[in-house]
Amino acid sequence: MTTGTAQPLKPLSLKKDGDGLRIEWNDGATTFAPFRALRKSCPCASCTEDVGKPIDPFRVLSAQEAAAGAPVPVGMKPVGFYAYQITWNDGHDTGIYPIELLRSLGENVSPR
Ligand SMILES: [Zn+2]
């Protein structure tokens, strides 16, 4: 087992890019995570509780959801060194996204 000298994974820059989030990482990778995927993967308690429930195909969008349209973050702030709290345009702001989740939701778009 090796421990120690590897740098913890860390975003160097986060940018809104079209309908997603482009992140440059300290290991040289660049990833692009669509906002829709990020919003769907919100790790907060109220969103993860919904996961176990059957999806209602006739579910009506709440007025807030309908007005908001496509999910877009209106704010992102670091939480400690390990996560980001994202505030969405539908008013949802309880999702704390661990760095590893942001990384795993992103597609690698590093220049070749
Ligand atoms: Zn949530």
Backbone and ligand atoms as CSV (ligand in chain L), in Angstrom:
chain,resi,resn,atom,element,x,y,z
A,1,MET,N,N,0.839,-1.198,0.000
A,1,MET,CA,C,0.000,0.000,0.000
A,1,MET,C,C,0.873,1.247,0.000
A,2,THR,N,N,0.581,2.139,-0.892
A,2,THR,CA,C,1.330,3.395,-0.880
A,2,THR,C,C,0.439,4.502,-0.346
A,3,THR,N,N,1.015,5.359,0.407
A,3,THR,CA,C,0.241,6.483,0.946
A,3,THR,C,C,1.008,7.755,0.736
A,4,GLY,N,N,0.295,8.855,0.775
A,4,GLY,CA,C,0.997,10.085,1.080
A,4,GLY,C,C,1.285,11.084,0.010
A,5,THR,N,N,2.145,10.809,-0.943
A,5,THR,CA,C,2.656,11.934,-1.706
A,5,THR,C,C,1.716,12.396,-2.823
A,6,ALA,N,N,0.729,11.567,-3.218
A,6,ALA,CA,C,-0.174,11.997,-4.287
A,6,ALA,C,C,-0.998,13.201,-3.826
A,7,GLN,N,N,-1.142,14.161,-4.712
A,7,GLN,CA,C,-1.951,15.342,-4.421
A,7,GLN,C,C,-3.414,14.940,-4.359
A,8,PRO,N,N,-4.152,15.441,-3.385
A,8,PRO,CA,C,-5.597,15.188,-3.446
A,8,PRO,C,C,-6.187,15.864,-4.676
A,9,LEU,N,N,-7.187,15.207,-5.265
A,9,LEU,CA,C,-7.824,15.741,-6.455
A,9,LEU,C,C,-8.504,17.066,-6.125
A,10,LYS,N,N,-8.306,18.042,-7.001
A,10,LYS,CA,C,-8.786,19.379,-6.683
A,10,LYS,C,C,-9.052,20.138,-7.982
A,11,PRO,N,N,-10.179,20.832,-8.080
A,11,PRO,CA,C,-10.417,21.636,-9.282
A,11,PRO,C,C,-9.571,22.908,-9.248
A,12,LEU,N,N,-8.936,23.205,-10.380
A,12,LEU,CA,C,-8.178,24.456,-10.476
A,12,LEU,C,C,-9.088,25.579,-10.939
A,13,SER,N,N,-10.055,25.232,-11.805
A,13,SER,CA,C,-10.997,26.251,-12.238
A,13,SER,C,C,-12.319,25.596,-12.590
A,14,LEU,N,N,-13.396,26.304,-12.316
A,14,LEU,CA,C,-14.737,25.849,-12.652
A,14,LEU,C,C,-15.376,26.949,-13.478
A,15,LYS,N,N,-15.905,26.546,-14.646
A,15,LYS,CA,C,-16.482,27.547,-15.540
A,15,LYS,C,C,-17.806,27.058,-16.092
A,16,LYS,N,N,-18.792,27.931,-16.149
A,16,LYS,CA,C,-19.993,27.617,-16.907
A,16,LYS,C,C,-19.615,27.635,-18.377
A,17,ASP,N,N,-20.024,26.565,-19.092
A,17,ASP,CA,C,-19.699,26.485,-20.508
A,17,ASP,C,C,-20.933,25.943,-21.214
A,18,GLY,N,N,-21.708,26.817,-21.820
A,18,GLY,CA,C,-22.952,26.383,-22.455
A,18,GLY,C,C,-23.898,25.825,-21.413
A,19,ASP,N,N,-24.269,24.558,-21.587
A,19,ASP,CA,C,-25.219,23.975,-20.654
A,19,ASP,C,C,-24.545,23.003,-19.691
A,20,GLY,N,N,-23.318,23.291,-19.382
A,20,GLY,CA,C,-22.616,22.420,-18.447
A,20,GLY,C,C,-21.497,23.153,-17.725
A,21,LEU,N,N,-20.793,22.386,-16.942
A,21,LEU,CA,C,-19.725,22.930,-16.126
A,21,LEU,C,C,-18.400,22.333,-16.576
A,22,ARG,N,N,-17.483,23.205,-16.942
A,22,ARG,CA,C,-16.161,22.747,-17.372
A,22,ARG,C,C,-15.210,22.923,-16.186
A,23,ILE,N,N,-14.520,21.846,-15.868
A,23,ILE,CA,C,-13.614,21.884,-14.718
A,23,ILE,C,C,-12.216,21.482,-15.145
A,24,GLU,N,N,-11.252,22.303,-14.773
A,24,GLU,CA,C,-9.843,21.932,-14.960
A,24,GLU,C,C,-9.317,21.412,-13.631
A,25,TRP,N,N,-8.661,20.262,-13.684
A,25,TRP,CA,C,-8.220,19.582,-12.466
A,25,TRP,C,C,-6.718,19.686,-12.286
A,26,ASN,N,N,-6.310,19.509,-11.035
A,26,ASN,CA,C,-4.885,19.615,-10.736
A,26,ASN,C,C,-4.069,18.424,-11.241
A,27,ASP,N,N,-4.752,17.392,-11.782
A,27,ASP,CA,C,-3.984,16.297,-12.384
A,27,ASP,C,C,-3.872,16.465,-13.904
A,28,GLY,N,N,-4.311,17.631,-14.411
A,28,GLY,CA,C,-4.143,17.905,-15.830
A,28,GLY,C,C,-5.380,17.592,-16.669
A,29,ALA,N,N,-6.361,16.911,-16.091
A,29,ALA,CA,C,-7.566,16.565,-16.844
A,29,ALA,C,C,-8.523,17.759,-16.891
A,30,THR,N,N,-9.348,17.773,-17.931
A,30,THR,CA,C,-10.446,18.721,-18.012
A,30,THR,C,C,-11.716,17.910,-18.222
A,31,THR,N,N,-12.749,18.190,-17.433
A,31,THR,CA,C,-14.001,17.451,-17.588
A,31,THR,C,C,-15.137,18.429,-17.830
A,32,PHE,N,N,-16.187,17.911,-18.476
A,32,PHE,CA,C,-17.380,18.695,-18.752
A,32,PHE,C,C,-18.584,17.926,-18.211
A,33,ALA,N,N,-19.297,18.527,-17.279
A,33,ALA,CA,C,-20.462,17.871,-16.687
A,33,ALA,C,C,-21.715,18.667,-17.035
A,34,PRO,N,N,-22.648,18.049,-17.786
A,34,PRO,CA,C,-23.882,18.771,-18.115
A,34,PRO,C,C,-24.649,19.140,-16.839
A,35,PHE,N,N,-25.234,20.334,-16.820
A,35,PHE,CA,C,-25.985,20.775,-15.639
A,35,PHE,C,C,-27.103,19.795,-15.297
A,36,ARG,N,N,-27.759,19.263,-16.341
A,36,ARG,CA,C,-28.850,18.333,-16.132
A,36,ARG,C,C,-28.401,17.113,-15.316
A,37,ALA,N,N,-27.222,16.607,-15.665
A,37,ALA,CA,C,-26.693,15.446,-14.939
A,37,ALA,C,C,-26.351,15.829,-13.500
A,38,LEU,N,N,-25.803,17.017,-13.336
A,38,LEU,CA,C,-25.452,17.470,-11.992
A,38,LEU,C,C,-26.706,17.628,-11.131
A,39,ARG,N,N,-27.723,18.241,-11.722
A,39,ARG,CA,C,-28.946,18.491,-10.965
A,39,ARG,C,C,-29.604,17.172,-10.565
A,40,LYS,N,N,-29.582,16.221,-11.507
A,40,LYS,CA,C,-30.202,14.922,-11.267
A,40,LYS,C,C,-29.458,14.143,-10.190
A,41,SER,N,N,-28.160,14.407,-10.077
A,41,SER,CA,C,-27.346,13.656,-9.130
A,41,SER,C,C,-27.182,14.397,-7.812
A,42,CYS,N,N,-28.030,15.375,-7.589
A,42,CYS,CA,C,-27.945,16.136,-6.338
A,42,CYS,C,C,-27.920,15.172,-5.160
A,43,PRO,N,N,-26.867,15.264,-4.330
A,43,PRO,CA,C,-26.712,14.286,-3.257
A,43,PRO,C,C,-27.440,14.653,-1.967
A,44,CYS,N,N,-28.251,15.699,-1.954
A,44,CYS,CA,C,-28.868,16.103,-0.688
A,44,CYS,C,C,-29.947,15.109,-0.269
A,45,ALA,N,N,-30.314,15.173,0.990
A,45,ALA,CA,C,-31.242,14.184,1.551
A,45,ALA,C,C,-32.581,14.183,0.826
A,46,SER,N,N,-33.120,15.351,0.522
A,46,SER,CA,C,-34.453,15.351,-0.076
A,46,SER,C,C,-34.435,14.801,-1.496
A,47,CYS,N,N,-33.342,14.974,-2.230
A,47,CYS,CA,C,-33.266,14.413,-3.578
A,47,CYS,C,C,-32.989,12.917,-3.544
A,48,THR,N,N,-32.122,12.465,-2.653
A,48,THR,CA,C,-31.798,11.044,-2.640
A,48,THR,C,C,-32.960,10.228,-2.086
A,49,GLU,N,N,-33.801,10.811,-1.256
A,49,GLU,CA,C,-34.988,10.102,-0.774
A,49,GLU,C,C,-35.927,9.773,-1.923
A,50,ASP,N,N,-35.965,10.645,-2.914
A,50,ASP,CA,C,-36.860,10.441,-4.049
A,50,ASP,C,C,-36.449,9.251,-4.912
A,51,VAL,N,N,-35.178,8.878,-4.835
A,51,VAL,CA,C,-34.654,7.881,-5.752
A,51,VAL,C,C,-35.378,6.542,-5.626
A,52,GLY,N,N,-35.715,6.173,-4.373
A,52,GLY,CA,C,-36.358,4.884,-4.164
A,52,GLY,C,C,-37.800,4.827,-4.631
A,53,LYS,N,N,-38.419,5.980,-4.804
A,53,LYS,CA,C,-39.837,5.996,-5.180
A,53,LYS,C,C,-40.019,5.707,-6.667
A,54,PRO,N,N,-41.125,5.063,-7.015
A,54,PRO,CA,C,-41.376,4.851,-8.444
A,54,PRO,C,C,-41.562,6.193,-9.139
A,55,ILE,N,N,-41.098,6.266,-10.363
A,55,ILE,CA,C,-41.244,7.521,-11.106
A,55,ILE,C,C,-42.665,7.622,-11.631
A,56,ASP,N,N,-43.302,8.736,-11.363
A,56,ASP,CA,C,-44.666,8.955,-11.832
A,56,ASP,C,C,-44.616,9.590,-13.215
A,57,PRO,N,N,-45.025,8.853,-14.250
A,57,PRO,CA,C,-44.915,9.402,-15.606
A,57,PRO,C,C,-45.845,10.593,-15.815
A,58,PHE,N,N,-46.836,10.710,-14.940
A,58,PHE,CA,C,-47.791,11.811,-15.115
A,58,PHE,C,C,-47.525,12.945,-14.139
A,59,ARG,N,N,-46.351,12.887,-13.547
A,59,ARG,CA,C,-46.002,13.916,-12.579
A,59,ARG,C,C,-46.042,15.293,-13.250
A,60,VAL,N,N,-46.691,16.212,-12.606
A,60,VAL,CA,C,-46.775,17.570,-13.139
A,60,VAL,C,C,-45.635,18.385,-12.534
A,61,LEU,N,N,-44.969,19.125,-13.382
A,61,LEU,CA,C,-43.899,19.978,-12.887
A,61,LEU,C,C,-44.466,21.009,-11.919
A,62,SER,N,N,-43.758,21.251,-10.847
A,62,SER,CA,C,-44.176,22.339,-9.971
A,62,SER,C,C,-43.999,23.655,-10.729
A,63,ALA,N,N,-44.736,24.652,-10.280
A,63,ALA,CA,C,-44.666,25.954,-10.953
A,63,ALA,C,C,-43.222,26.438,-11.009
A,64,GLN,N,N,-42.510,26.194,-9.923
A,64,GLN,CA,C,-41.117,26.645,-9.852
A,64,GLN,C,C,-40.263,25.922,-10.898
A,65,GLU,N,N,-40.458,24.603,-10.997
A,65,GLU,CA,C,-39.693,23.818,-11.969
A,65,GLU,C,C,-40.014,24.253,-13.396
A,66,ALA,N,N,-41.307,24.443,-13.670
A,66,ALA,CA,C,-41.724,24.813,-15.013
A,66,ALA,C,C,-41.148,26.167,-15.402
A,67,ALA,N,N,-41.180,27.090,-14.462
A,67,ALA,CA,C,-40.673,28.429,-14.739
A,67,ALA,C,C,-39.162,28.395,-14.958
A,68,ALA,N,N,-38.507,27.505,-14.247
A,68,ALA,CA,C,-37.047,27.488,-14.308
A,68,ALA,C,C,-36.547,26.884,-15.615
A,69,GLY,N,N,-37.306,25.951,-16.201
A,69,GLY,CA,C,-36.838,25.311,-17.423
A,69,GLY,C,C,-35.617,24.464,-17.145
A,70,ALA,N,N,-34.639,24.545,-18.036
A,70,ALA,CA,C,-33.427,23.744,-17.871
A,70,ALA,C,C,-32.690,24.163,-16.594
A,71,PRO,N,N,-32.129,23.171,-15.907
A,71,PRO,CA,C,-31.405,23.498,-14.685
A,71,PRO,C,C,-30.115,24.259,-14.979
A,72,VAL,N,N,-29.919,25.350,-14.280
A,72,VAL,CA,C,-28.697,26.140,-14.407
A,72,VAL,C,C,-28.279,26.544,-12.996
A,73,PRO,N,N,-27.026,26.366,-12.673
A,73,PRO,CA,C,-26.596,26.825,-11.351
A,73,PRO,C,C,-26.513,28.342,-11.313
A,74,VAL,N,N,-27.018,28.930,-10.266
A,74,VAL,CA,C,-26.890,30.380,-10.131
A,74,VAL,C,C,-25.773,30.733,-9.152
A,75,GLY,N,N,-25.266,29.713,-8.466
A,75,GLY,CA,C,-24.147,29.960,-7.569
A,75,GLY,C,C,-23.451,28.679,-7.189
A,76,MET,N,N,-22.143,28.796,-6.981
A,76,MET,CA,C,-21.364,27.641,-6.521
A,76,MET,C,C,-20.409,28.155,-5.486
A,77,LYS,N,N,-20.413,27.529,-4.328
A,77,LYS,CA,C,-19.392,27.959,-3.380
A,77,LYS,C,C,-18.708,26.770,-2.739
A,78,PRO,N,N,-17.388,26.913,-2.537
A,78,PRO,CA,C,-16.636,25.813,-1.946
A,78,PRO,C,C,-17.082,25.557,-0.510
A,79,VAL,N,N,-17.154,24.281,-0.156
A,79,VAL,CA,C,-17.430,23.879,1.220
A,79,VAL,C,C,-16.192,23.146,1.697
A,80,GLY,N,N,-15.431,23.792,2.543
A,80,GLY,CA,C,-14.156,23.207,2.949
A,80,GLY,C,C,-13.292,22.990,1.719
A,81,PHE,N,N,-12.542,21.903,1.721
A,81,PHE,CA,C,-11.652,21.613,0.599
A,81,PHE,C,C,-12.147,20.435,-0.218
A,82,TYR,N,N,-13.333,19.972,0.104
A,82,TYR,CA,C,-13.715,18.688,-0.468
A,82,TYR,C,C,-15.024,18.710,-1.230
A,83,ALA,N,N,-15.719,19.830,-1.251
A,83,ALA,CA,C,-17.046,19.829,-1.865
A,83,ALA,C,C,-17.454,21.233,-2.302
A,84,TYR,N,N,-18.472,21.277,-3.170
A,84,TYR,CA,C,-19.053,22.540,-3.590
A,84,TYR,C,C,-20.551,22.502,-3.352
A,85,GLN,N,N,-21.079,23.601,-2.845
A,85,GLN,CA,C,-22.516,23.734,-2.705
A,85,GLN,C,C,-23.035,24.475,-3.929
A,86,ILE,N,N,-23.995,23.869,-4.630
A,86,ILE,CA,C,-24.531,24.477,-5.845
A,86,ILE,C,C,-25.935,24.983,-5.575
A,87,THR,N,N,-26.178,26.232,-5.930
A,87,THR,CA,C,-27.520,26.800,-5.875
A,87,THR,C,C,-28.081,26.805,-7.288
A,88,TRP,N,N,-29.270,26.194,-7.455
A,88,TRP,CA,C,-29.855,26.060,-8.780
A,88,TRP,C,C,-30.906,27.128,-9.025
A,89,ASN,N,N,-31.200,27.326,-10.320
A,89,ASN,CA,C,-32.191,28.356,-10.683
A,89,ASN,C,C,-33.619,27.974,-10.276
A,90,ASP,N,N,-33.812,26.728,-9.814
A,90,ASP,CA,C,-35.130,26.392,-9.287
A,90,ASP,C,C,-35.209,26.621,-7.780
A,91,GLY,N,N,-34.195,27.238,-7.236
A,91,GLY,CA,C,-34.212,27.597,-5.832
A,91,GLY,C,C,-33.610,26.537,-4.923
A,92,HIS,N,N,-33.212,25.412,-5.495
A,92,HIS,CA,C,-32.677,24.311,-4.693
A,92,HIS,C,C,-31.221,24.571,-4.348
A,93,ASP,N,N,-30.890,24.535,-3.067
A,93,ASP,CA,C,-29.508,24.885,-2.708
A,93,ASP,C,C,-28.939,24.012,-1.588
A,94,THR,N,N,-29.547,22.841,-1.376
A,94,THR,CA,C,-29.052,22.005,-0.278
A,94,THR,C,C,-28.096,20.918,-0.756
A,95,GLY,N,N,-27.790,20.923,-2.051
A,95,GLY,CA,C,-26.891,19.892,-2.565
A,95,GLY,C,C,-25.438,20.264,-2.345
A,96,ILE,N,N,-24.721,19.419,-1.614
A,96,ILE,CA,C,-23.279,19.594,-1.437
A,96,ILE,C,C,-22.622,18.525,-2.300
A,97,TYR,N,N,-21.913,18.950,-3.342
A,97,TYR,CA,C,-21.329,18.014,-4.304
A,97,TYR,C,C,-19.872,17.751,-3.947
A,98,PRO,N,N,-19.579,16.525,-3.503
A,98,PRO,CA,C,-18.176,16.206,-3.217
A,98,PRO,C,C,-17.353,16.302,-4.498
A,99,ILE,N,N,-16.096,16.659,-4.336
A,99,ILE,CA,C,-15.177,16.790,-5.465
A,99,ILE,C,C,-15.210,15.539,-6.352
A,100,GLU,N,N,-15.212,14.353,-5.717
A,100,GLU,CA,C,-15.187,13.109,-6.497
A,100,GLU,C,C,-16.450,12.966,-7.344
A,101,LEU,N,N,-17.582,13.464,-6.836
A,101,LEU,CA,C,-18.818,13.376,-7.601
A,101,LEU,C,C,-18.741,14.302,-8.820
A,102,LEU,N,N,-18.235,15.516,-8.611
A,102,LEU,CA,C,-18.087,16.450,-9.736
A,102,LEU,C,C,-17.192,15.839,-10.804
A,103,ARG,N,N,-16.166,15.166,-10.339
A,103,ARG,CA,C,-15.240,14.536,-11.286
A,103,ARG,C,C,-15.926,13.380,-12.026
A,104,SER,N,N,-16.656,12.540,-11.274
A,104,SER,CA,C,-17.207,11.339,-11.913
A,104,SER,C,C,-18.376,11.679,-12.832
A,105,LEU,N,N,-19.041,12.806,-12.608
A,105,LEU,CA,C,-20.144,13.187,-13.480
A,105,LEU,C,C,-19.669,13.825,-14.774
A,106,GLY,N,N,-18.418,14.239,-14.784
A,106,GLY,CA,C,-17.893,14.917,-15.950
A,106,GLY,C,C,-17.334,13.954,-16.977
A,107,GLU,N,N,-17.507,14.310,-18.249
A,107,GLU,CA,C,-16.830,13.565,-19.294
A,107,GLU,C,C,-15.467,14.179,-19.489
A,108,ASN,N,N,-14.488,13.319,-19.718
A,108,ASN,CA,C,-13.149,13.829,-19.926
A,108,ASN,C,C,-13.053,14.516,-21.286
A,109,VAL,N,N,-12.696,15.775,-21.276
A,109,VAL,CA,C,-12.582,16.514,-22.538
A,109,VAL,C,C,-11.187,17.112,-22.678
A,110,SER,N,N,-10.235,16.478,-22.011
A,110,SER,CA,C,-8.868,16.987,-22.087
A,110,SER,C,C,-8.408,17.073,-23.537
A,111,PRO,N,N,-7.721,18.123,-23.872
A,111,PRO,CA,C,-7.174,18.200,-25.220
A,111,PRO,C,C,-6.193,17.063,-25.428
A,112,ARG,N,N,-6.236,16.465,-26.611
A,112,ARG,CA,C,-5.370,15.317,-26.823
A,112,ARG,C,C,-3.949,15.729,-27.144
L,1,ZN,ZN,ZN,-31.075,18.086,-3.701
